[in-house]
């Protein structure tokens, strides 16, 4: 016979279910309202079921759309650059922290502290510094720099976790076989930490794509997607905003699924190579 469940199990299950409803309930309402009929408004009840608001979104000059198209492209471009820089810098920092050096703790905590400082203060500080230097904020340096203050700490934590779990005996064996530093990194370290490297790229992209507080004062001309949506919220009169939210969520979930599949494929290939080697 199975073990009888205690009262605490049911209490915790209820709390967890309530948390899921609180977390995903509003999202489900947004997705549902995005299929509101042509005569429907921004609240229940539903007045028909239609994709008219998605059609409006993809039509140039659609009602209540604003500059969604350009802001989406701008966010993709900025997110790709920030993700690449986050991955490269995070990898370099993670590798450097494998050895102890003077001032290492100061560098680590200086980077991590930006996670707890309010983003609006970080963005204002960067903007104020640029004004004092007589420079105008532009997305390609101040915008990227502002978003890196948010994405890099996550990348560092990912690398520390991955490298902390890595078995150093593989690297030592490669050294005994005559591999130099570059060969050890290329053929031993990188394949082992590749899922973490992909994770850093995704963390950099997602943190850049949704970030608005730090970039708001440093992006220069033109809005990113979060900034454009924030500006439209007060003036939105049609469910087209819900269609934007639905498509944005679908896009992010697609990226997560692609990343998981890529990580699974890499792990599978590595397992096959190890099996063939031992055979």
C-alpha positions in Angstrom: 0.0 0.0 0.0 1.1 3.5 -0.7 2.2 5.9 2.0 -0.7 8.0 3.3 -0.2 11.7 2.5 0.0 14.1 5.4 -2.1 17.3 5.8 1.0 19.4 5.1 1.2 17.9 1.6 -2.3 19.0 0.7 -1.7 22.5 2.2 1.5 22.9 0.2 -0.2 21.6 -2.9 -3.0 24.2 -2.5 -0.5 27.0 -2.0 1.4 25.9 -5.1 -1.8 25.7 -7.2 -2.8 29.1 -6.0 0.6 30.4 -6.9 0.3 29.0 -10.4 -3.1 30.5 -10.9 -1.8 33.9 -9.6 1.2 33.7 -12.0 -0.4 32.3 -15.2 -4.0 33.4 -14.7 -3.5 37.0 -15.9 -1.4 35.8 -18.8 -4.1 33.4 -19.9 -6.6 36.3 -19.8 -4.4 38.4 -22.0 -4.0 35.5 -24.5 -7.8 34.9 -24.6 -8.6 38.6 -25.0 -6.2 38.9 -27.9 -8.8 36.8 -29.9 -11.6 39.2 -29.0 -14.1 39.8 -31.8 -14.0 43.0 -34.0 -16.6 44.7 -31.8 -15.0 43.5 -28.5 -13.2 45.7 -26.0 -10.3 45.3 -23.6 -12.2 43.4 -21.0 -14.6 40.5 -20.7 -17.1 39.3 -21.8 -15.8 38.1 -25.1 -17.7 39.3 -28.1 -16.9 36.7 -30.7 -13.7 35.0 -31.6 -11.4 36.5 -34.2 -7.8 37.1 -35.3 -8.6 40.6 -36.4 -6.3 42.2 -33.9 -3.4 40.2 -35.1 -4.2 41.3 -38.6 -4.3 44.9 -37.3 -0.9 44.4 -35.7 0.7 43.3 -38.9 -0.9 46.1 -40.9 1.2 49.2 -41.3 -0.5 52.1 -39.5 -2.9 49.8 -37.6 -5.0 51.3 -34.8 -3.2 51.5 -31.5 -0.1 49.8 -32.8 2.3 52.8 -32.6 5.8 52.0 -33.7 5.7 48.3 -32.7 7.4 47.1 -35.9 10.5 49.3 -35.6 10.7 48.9 -31.8 10.6 45.1 -32.2 13.5 45.2 -34.8 15.4 47.5 -32.5 15.0 45.2 -29.5 16.1 42.2 -31.5 19.2 44.0 -32.7 20.1 45.3 -29.3 19.3 41.9 -27.7 21.5 40.0 -30.1 24.5 42.3 -29.5 24.0 42.3 -25.7 23.6 38.5 -25.7 26.8 38.0 -27.7 28.8 40.4 -25.4 27.3 38.8 -22.3 28.4 35.4 -23.5 31.9 36.4 -24.4 32.6 38.5 -21.4 30.9 36.1 -19.0 33.0 33.2 -20.4 36.2 35.3 -20.1 35.4 36.3 -16.5 34.4 32.8 -15.5 37.7 31.4 -16.9 39.7 34.1 -15.1 38.1 33.3 -11.8 39.3 29.7 -11.9 42.5 31.1 -10.5 42.7 33.3 -7.4 44.2 36.7 -7.9 44.4 39.9 -5.9 41.2 42.0 -6.1 39.2 39.1 -7.4 36.5 39.3 -4.7 36.2 43.1 -5.2 35.6 42.5 -8.9 33.1 39.8 -8.3 31.0 41.7 -5.7 31.2 45.0 -7.7 29.6 43.1 -10.6 27.0 41.3 -8.5 25.9 44.4 -6.7 24.3 45.8 -9.8 21.6 43.1 -9.5 20.3 44.7 -6.3 20.7 48.3 -7.2 17.4 49.7 -8.7 17.7 49.8 -12.4 16.4 53.3 -12.7 19.3 54.6 -10.6 21.8 52.7 -12.7 20.3 54.2 -15.9 20.2 57.7 -14.4 23.8 57.4 -13.3 25.0 56.4 -16.8 22.9 59.2 -18.4 24.2 61.8 -15.9 27.8 60.7 -16.5 27.4 61.0 -20.3 25.9 64.5 -19.9 28.8 65.6 -17.8 31.2 64.4 -20.5 29.2 66.2 -23.2 28.1 63.0 -24.9 24.6 62.1 -26.1 23.2 58.7 -25.3 23.1 56.3 -28.2 21.9 52.7 -28.3 25.2 51.3 -29.6 27.3 52.3 -26.6 25.2 53.7 -23.7 22.2 51.5 -24.3 24.3 48.4 -24.6 26.4 49.3 -21.6 23.4 50.0 -19.5 21.9 46.6 -20.3 25.2 44.8 -19.7 25.0 45.9 -16.1 21.9 43.8 -15.8 22.9 40.7 -17.9 26.5 40.2 -16.9 25.9 39.3 -13.3 23.6 36.5 -14.4 26.2 35.3 -16.9 28.9 35.3 -14.1 26.7 33.2 -11.8 25.9 30.7 -14.6 29.6 30.3 -15.3 30.6 29.9 -11.7 28.0 27.2 -11.3 29.1 25.3 -14.4 32.8 25.6 -13.8 32.4 24.7 -10.2 30.8 21.4 -11.2 33.3 20.6 -13.9 35.7 17.7 -13.2 39.2 19.1 -13.5 40.6 15.6 -14.0 39.7 15.8 -17.7 41.8 19.0 -18.1 44.6 17.4 -16.1 44.5 14.3 -18.4 44.7 16.6 -21.5 47.7 18.3 -20.0 49.4 15.0 -19.4 48.8 14.1 -23.0 50.6 17.3 -24.1 47.7 19.6 -24.9 48.4 23.3 -24.6 46.1 25.9 -23.1 44.2 26.6 -26.3 43.7 22.9 -27.0 42.5 22.2 -23.5 40.0 24.9 -23.8 38.8 24.0 -27.3 38.6 20.2 -26.9 38.0 19.7 -23.2 36.6 22.7 -21.4 34.3 24.2 -24.1 32.4 21.0 -24.8 31.8 20.5 -21.1 30.5 24.0 -20.5 28.7 24.5 -23.8 25.2 24.3 -22.3 26.2 27.0 -19.8 27.6 29.1 -22.7 24.2 28.8 -24.5 22.5 29.7 -21.2 24.5 32.9 -20.9 23.5 33.9 -24.4 19.9 33.3 -23.7 20.1 35.1 -20.3 21.7 38.0 -22.1 19.1 38.1 -24.8 16.0 37.8 -22.5 17.3 40.3 -20.0 18.0 42.8 -22.8 14.7 42.2 -24.6 12.6 42.9 -21.5 14.7 45.6 -19.8 13.4 49.1 -19.8 14.5 50.9 -16.6 18.2 51.0 -17.4 17.9 51.6 -21.1 15.1 54.2 -20.9 17.5 57.1 -20.4 20.3 55.7 -22.5 18.8 54.3 -25.7 18.9 57.5 -27.7 16.3 58.1 -30.3 13.6 55.4 -30.8 12.1 53.0 -28.3 12.7 49.4 -27.6 9.8 47.0 -27.4 9.2 47.3 -23.6 9.4 51.1 -23.8 7.0 51.3 -26.7 4.5 49.0 -24.9 4.8 51.1 -21.7 4.0 54.2 -23.7 1.0 52.6 -25.4 -0.6 51.2 -22.2 -2.1 54.5 -21.2 -3.6 55.1 -24.7 -4.6 51.6 -25.7 -8.3 51.4 -26.6 -8.3 48.1 -28.5 -7.2 44.5 -27.8 -4.3 45.0 -30.2 -2.1 45.3 -27.1 -3.1 41.9 -26.1 -2.1 40.5 -29.5 1.3 42.1 -29.0 1.6 40.4 -25.6 0.6 37.0 -27.1 3.0 37.2 -29.9 5.9 38.4 -27.7 5.3 35.5 -25.2 5.1 33.0 -28.1 8.4 34.4 -29.5 10.1 34.0 -26.1 8.8 30.5 -25.5 10.0 29.5 -29.0 13.5 30.7 -28.1 13.5 28.8 -24.9 12.3 25.6 -26.6 15.0 26.0 -29.3 17.6 26.5 -26.7 16.5 23.4 -24.8 16.5 21.4 -27.9 20.0 22.6 -28.8 21.3 21.8 -25.3 19.7 18.4 -25.5 21.2 17.7 -28.9 24.7 18.7 -27.7 24.4 16.6 -24.6 23.3 13.6 -26.7 26.2 14.0 -29.2 28.6 14.2 -26.3 27.2 11.1 -24.8 27.5 9.2 -28.1 31.1 10.3 -28.4 31.9 9.1 -24.9 30.1 5.8 -25.6 32.0 5.3 -28.9 35.3 6.1 -27.1 34.8 3.6 -24.3 33.7 1.0 -26.8 
